[in-house]
Amino acid sequence: MRCFMALAAAAFLAGCGVDGEPVAPQINGGLTINKNGIYPSASVGVNRGPLSVWLGL
């Protein structure tokens, strides 16, 4: 629980720009059409220097 709270606090502080300029998220979307149907896809992520974090839906 303490680890989760520490990560949440760090994410909040990073999100409000306390460690520098806030990093704007990037959004990516796509649509796949094949004989089995239509499949949407989406992802959101951030890049800062050599670090990239992405979440695909």
N, C-alpha and C positions, 0 to 999 in steps of 0.2 A: 504494500500500500504506500509506503514511503517513497519507493522508487517511482511509482505512478505519479504521485504528487510532485516529485522533483521534476519529472519529465513534463508534466502539465505546466508547472511554473516556468520552466525554461522555454517551452513553446509559446506561452503567453508573452514573456519578455522579448523573445525574438520577433513575435508578430507585431508588437507595438513599436519596434525600432529602437529599443534601448541599447542594443549593441551595434547600431549603425542604421543605415537606410533600410526600410522594410523591403522584402523581396516580393515582387508581384508574382502570383501563381500563373502558370501557363495551362491552357485548356486545349485538349485535342479531341476531336470527334471524328467518327467514321461510320460508314454504312457498307455492309457487305451483302451483295445480292447473288444468290446462286440457285440451283434447282431445288434446294431444300427450304428456301424462304429468304426473308430479309432479316439481317441481324445488325442492330445498332451497337456501337461501341463508344466509350468515352473514357478519358483519363485526365487527371489533373496532377500537376507537379510543380516543383520549384528547382531551380538551378542556382547554385552559388559557388563560383570557383569550380573546383574539381568534383564537388558533391552534387548529386542529383537524387531527388526523391520523387517517385511517381506512384500514383494510386490509380489502377485501372478498374473500370466498372463494367 
